Amino acid sequence: MWKLSKYLLIAVIFLSQNIYAQTPGIIEASVDKRKVATGEIFTYTLKVEGEFISPKLTIPKFNDFTIASQNQERQYTSKGSSTALTVKITYHLFALNPGSFTIEGASVKDKERELKAKTIVIEATGRAIKEKIKAAPHIDKGIDI
């Protein structure tokens, strides 16, 4: 009986350490608006949480957008050989041209796993910013009737 209890105790300890070491992480991407006018600012937020050994975060390229501002919050907590990571990155973006644009999913890679956020499609409507800028002086002057 003692041997069986001893082996069960060892098995429970071993399994609990493996479960703890393999705590799944999350990576989420979100936007506050999916349809915007050209030049209208929208917010893209990326959130990463989990326990990682040596994480590498890859952020999407915002080729079709202009970055108006960016903010980052990072918190690391070491637990033995792993690191609990919490990252929140916020971008304020706007489109210069009309169209349907895809923001590829961000990813975080660790030794034996990769987590990937979903891709997000933004629909920008209206005239291109260059056209709006050309029209601005005429709008400012007004029209005499």
Helices and strands as residue ranges (DSSP letters): H 2-21, E 26-31, E 35-37, E 42-52, E 56-58, E 65-79, E 82-95, E 99-103, E 107-109, E 114-116, E 120-125, H 129-141
